[in-house]
Amino acid sequence: MSTTQANEAKFFDLHTTGIGYLNRIREVSVRKGKPFWAVTIAALHGSSTDVEYSYIDCNVVGAEAEKLIRRCQDAVSAAKKVLVSFRIGDIWSDAFIYEKGDKKGQPGASLKGRLLFIGWIKVDGEMVYEAKPKDTAEPQGNQERDADAPQQTDDDLRQSA
């Protein structure tokens, strides 16, 4: 066994990818510790003619994901449709008992996870952000297309939001 193999982390990643609408963007304050950003994603699945939604409550992790979520906050608050391509890590279910409403006293469950990555963002159908590919060894055709594409700025996202 080489030194590299001996020092490798021994864990398994569970990543969920898809597209969905952003809801309930908020900063969560905790009594002991640093506040964090959270968002609920209404993930789309099923037939495109009869779409279903699964709601996933996410802690936003990573500086880039947090920056993008914060930039979307005004658009979500203004009831604009903010559609994203996402990667969520370590999804799990959280059981609870309804405390109000028609289901008061009944058990329920919610999906939770960690929002790791946003691939693109559309506000009311208009593309306002697209992540740059990390792999620099792309075929020449893709590099030319990206070079001709307009570059997004923070001001562009604010204006479209």
Beta strands, then each sheet from edge to edge (+ up, - down):
strand 1: 15-28
strand 2: 36-45
strand 3: 52-60
strand 4: 82-97
strand 5: 107-123
strand 6: 126-130
sheet 1: 6+ 5- 3- 2+ 1- 4+
end
